Amino acid sequence: MDSGTLSGLITAAFIVVFIGIVWWAYSKGNKQRFEEDARLPFEDDDDRPAKQGDKQ
């Protein structure tokens, strides 16, 4: 096997992995989870534990 064949096989493997990641990211099963994760920065932080330097 020469370097051109090996390079082609590695490129094909990366394309398959990339398509798999895109399919996973846009699948309907993950939509609700991603929407919940997108709202996390806007959630209240009242229930976070106090840091060591914070006054209680």
TORKOL-4160 file (C-alpha; in steps of 0.2 Angstrom, whole numbers, padded with zeros to 4 digits, m for minus):
56
<pt num="1" X="0000" Y="0000" Z="0000"/>
<pt num="2" X="0008" Y="0017" Z="m0005"/>
<pt num="3" X="0006" Y="0033" Z="0003"/>
<pt num="4" X="m0008" Y="0039" Z="m0009"/>
<pt num="5" X="m0019" Y="0025" Z="m0005"/>
<pt num="6" X="m0016" Y="0027" Z="0014"/>
<pt num="7" X="m0020" Y="0046" Z="0012"/>
<pt num="8" X="m0036" Y="0042" Z="0003"/>
<pt num="9" X="m0042" Y="0029" Z="0016"/>
<pt num="10" X="m0039" Y="0041" Z="0030"/>
<pt num="11" X="m0048" Y="0055" Z="0021"/>
<pt num="12" X="m0063" Y="0044" Z="0017"/>
<pt num="13" X="m0063" Y="0039" Z="0036"/>
<pt num="14" X="m0063" Y="0057" Z="0041"/>
<pt num="15" X="m0077" Y="0061" Z="0029"/>
<pt num="16" X="m0088" Y="0046" Z="0037"/>
<pt num="17" X="m0084" Y="0053" Z="0054"/>
<pt num="18" X="m0089" Y="0070" Z="0049"/>
<pt num="19" X="m0105" Y="0065" Z="0042"/>
<pt num="20" X="m0109" Y="0054" Z="0057"/>
<pt num="21" X="m0106" Y="0069" Z="0069"/>
<pt num="22" X="m0117" Y="0081" Z="0058"/>
<pt num="23" X="m0131" Y="0067" Z="0057"/>
<pt num="24" X="m0130" Y="0066" Z="0076"/>
<pt num="25" X="m0130" Y="0085" Z="0079"/>
<pt num="26" X="m0145" Y="0087" Z="0068"/>
<pt num="27" X="m0155" Y="0072" Z="0073"/>
<pt num="28" X="m0173" Y="0075" Z="0081"/>
<pt num="29" X="m0169" Y="0065" Z="0096"/>
<pt num="30" X="m0156" Y="0078" Z="0102"/>
<pt num="31" X="m0166" Y="0093" Z="0098"/>
<pt num="32" X="m0174" Y="0095" Z="0116"/>
<pt num="33" X="m0158" Y="0092" Z="0124"/>
<pt num="34" X="m0149" Y="0105" Z="0114"/>
<pt num="35" X="m0163" Y="0118" Z="0117"/>
<pt num="36" X="m0162" Y="0115" Z="0136"/>
<pt num="37" X="m0143" Y="0117" Z="0135"/>
<pt num="38" X="m0145" Y="0133" Z="0125"/>
<pt num="39" X="m0156" Y="0140" Z="0139"/>
<pt num="40" X="m0143" Y="0136" Z="0153"/>
<pt num="41" X="m0135" Y="0153" Z="0152"/>
<pt num="42" X="m0151" Y="0162" Z="0156"/>
<pt num="43" X="m0156" Y="0151" Z="0171"/>
<pt num="44" X="m0156" Y="0158" Z="0188"/>
<pt num="45" X="m0140" Y="0154" Z="0198"/>
<pt num="46" X="m0148" Y="0155" Z="0215"/>
<pt num="47" X="m0145" Y="0136" Z="0219"/>
<pt num="48" X="m0126" Y="0137" Z="0215"/>
<pt num="49" X="m0115" Y="0133" Z="0230"/>
<pt num="50" X="m0106" Y="0147" Z="0238"/>
<pt num="51" X="m0088" Y="0149" Z="0234"/>
<pt num="52" X="m0075" Y="0148" Z="0248"/>
<pt num="53" X="m0071" Y="0167" Z="0248"/>
<pt num="54" X="m0090" Y="0172" Z="0247"/>
<pt num="55" X="m0098" Y="0179" Z="0262"/>
<pt num="56" X="m0114" Y="0170" Z="0268"/>
